[in-house]
Amino acid sequence: MPRADAAHLPPRERQIRDAAWIARCVGRGATAPLGPEDVIALAGRISPRQFRRGERILGDAGAGQPGVCIVRDGHVELSVGTPRGRVVVGVLRPGDVDGDVPLLLGIPVPYTAHALDETVCLVLSPADFESLLSQHPAVSRRWLSSVAQRLATSHGRLISLLGRPLVAQLAGLLVDEAEDGKVQLPQRTLAAMLGVARPSLNKVLKDLERRGLVELGYGSIRLLDEAGLRSMRDS
């Protein structure tokens, strides 16, 4: 059901609908399926929060830990400060989860998370997250499977970047970040994610456009030949 239509639902029905959506996000297929009672337990603990563009969601010393955030709408940029400037380490899209690993490990969030656009997150407080996992084994099993899958994906991406030329790194990043054939991220963010200067990134993007692989737009990149980009990534 589209988000606009959901506004007409009673609050309790919206909670259950969002909880069922989260259950799909943190699992795959029929792996550790959640029963109705698990979805209801999840619904009773989540609360939607809206964030303006540029607003901090997670991170920053002394800011506290709001809990686990599941992106419902919008995009969230994860970045860390280094002596050479800010480095973007990831971008979260609808369905992505963050904040749970630091809570499970009992460590501070090692980066800051800011809304790239108008964003809605479904939030579980630290106490609610702990009680949900301890009281509902099916939810705990599915959530931990999600954590393992996300860590494996991150490790795979890091390994794929090692020693690769910039054009191969960029081709892989575009394929990974595309939604419906389009990457809705500014070039400054893509450059930060790859740890390169923006002019260097722009030069490679222009070359990809000349080859007919992408089409550059304002704040977005359309993938015209995803198969060609995959081949370039894997070469």
N, C-alpha and C positions, 0 to 999 in steps of 0.2 A: 504494500500500500504506500503511495507517495506520501512524503512528509506533509504536504499541503492538506491532503485528505485526513491525515492523522489528527490534525488540530481539532476536528469535529468529534473525536472520540472522547468518551468519559475518561478522566485521569487514570483510573485503574486499568482500563483496557489499553491505554497508551503504554502504561508501565509493562503490562504483560507482553504486548507486541514488541516493545523495545528489548525486553528480556529474551524473547524467542530469537530476535535478531542477533543479540550478543551470543547466544548459545551456538548459532551457526558460525559466527566470526571466530570463536575460540576452538572450533573443532572442524573436522573434515569428514564429510559423508556420514556414515553410520557409526563412526568410531566413538565409543563411549557415549551413546546417545543420552540426552537428558530426558527424564520423565516429567510429566506435568507438574509434580510437586517441586521439582528442582527449578523449573522455569518460574513458578510462583514465588519460590524463595528468593530467586534472583531479582524478580520484579519488585519485591518489597524493599530492596536495598539500593537500587539505582536512583539517581536523580540527574536530570538534564541540566547542563550549565552552558550558557552562551558566552562566547568570547569574541571581542572585537578584533579586527585586523591589527596585528602587532602586539596583542595582549599576551602576557606571560601565562602559561598554563602549568608548567612544571619547572622545577629547578630553582637556582639562585640560593646562595647561602642565607639562612635565616628566614627564608620565605615559607618554610613548612612544607609538608607533604600532603597535598589534597587527596591522595589515594590513587586508585586505578582509574585511568581515563580510556574510554573507548570512543574513537572518533565516529560521530554519527553523520555529520555534514561538515564540509570544508576540508582544509589541509593544515597540518601542523609541522613546523620546521624544528628540527633538533640540531642544536649547535653547541660547540664548546669554544672557549677562548684559549688562544695559544699566544706565545710571544710574537708570532708573525701575523696575528689577527684572528678573526672568527673563522671557524671551520664548520661547515654543515655536515653532519654525520648521517642525516636521514630526513625523509619527509614522510609523515603519516597521512594516510588517506582514509576515507570512510571504511570502517571495518577493522582498522588497525588498533592495537591495544598497546598502552604504555603505562609505566609506573608500577606494574606488578612485579617485575624482576627485582628492582631495588627493595620493595617491601618484603619479598620472600627472603632476600639475602640480608635484610636489616642494614642497608647502606644508603647514603644519600643519593639522590638522582645525580648522575655524573655529567649532566648537560642541562641546558635550558631548552624549554619547548615554548614556542610562540606560535600564535595563530597566523597563518599566511593570508587568510581571508576571514570572512565571517564564518565562525566555526561553532558547532554544537557538539559537546562531549557528554557521554553518559558516564557518571562518576560513581565509583564505589569508595566509601571512606575506608581508611586502613582497618578500623575495627570491624566494619561490615564485611570487608574482604576476608579477614581472618576467620570470622564466624561462618561465613558462607563455605569456605573450604573445609573447615573442621567439622561442620554439621552435615555436609552433603557430599559424600564420596564421589558420586558421578560427576558433579561439577568440578571437584578437585582434580579428578583424573583427566577430564577433558581440558581443563585449564593448563595443567602441567604439560600435556601433550602439545598444546599451543605454544607454550614457552620453548619447549625443545625444538619445535619446528621453526620458530622465529630465529633462534640462535643458530640453527643449522643453515638457514638462509643467509644470515649475516656473515657467517664464516665462509660460506661459498662465494659471496660477493667479494669479500676481502681477498680471498685466494685468486679469484679471477682477475683482480686488478694488479696483482704483483707482476712487475716487469713488463706490463703490456703497454704498447704505444698509446698515445692519447686518443687517437681516432678509434681504436678498439674499445678503450674504456668508455668513451662517450657513446659509441653505438650500443654497448651493453646497458649503460645507464638509461638511455632513451627508451629502449625496449622494456626495461624493468619499471620505469616510472610512467609509462603511457597508460592513459585511461581512454578507452574507446578510440584508440588510434591517435591520441593527442596528449602532449605533455604540457600541462598548465603550470609551468614553473618559469620564473624569470631567469635570464642567463646568469645573473649574479649568483643565484642559488645553485645552479648547475655547476658553475665554476668553483664555488666553495665546496661542493660535494666532491669534486675531483681534485681539489687542492691546487688549482692552476689559476693563472691570471685571466681575467675576463677577455682581454684581446686575443689571447691564445685560443680560448674556447670559441670565440666568435669566428676566428679564421677557419677552424675545423668545421664549424657549423655551415659556414658559407660554402666550403668545399662539398659537404654532404648535400647541400641544396643544389649546387651545380650538377652533381651526379644524379639528381632526381630522386634522392632517397628521403628527403624531408622538405617541408615547406615552412619557412620562418614567418612568424607573425608577432604581434606585440604581446609580449609576456607568454607566448605559447609556441609550440613546435608541433606541426602535424607530420605524422609518419606516413610517407607515401609508399615506401617499400620496406615493410618490416622484415621480410625474408632476407632482403639484401643487408639490412643492418645486423641481423642475427649472424649471417655469414661473415660479415666484417668483424663482429665481436668474437667469433670462434676461430678466426684465421690466425 
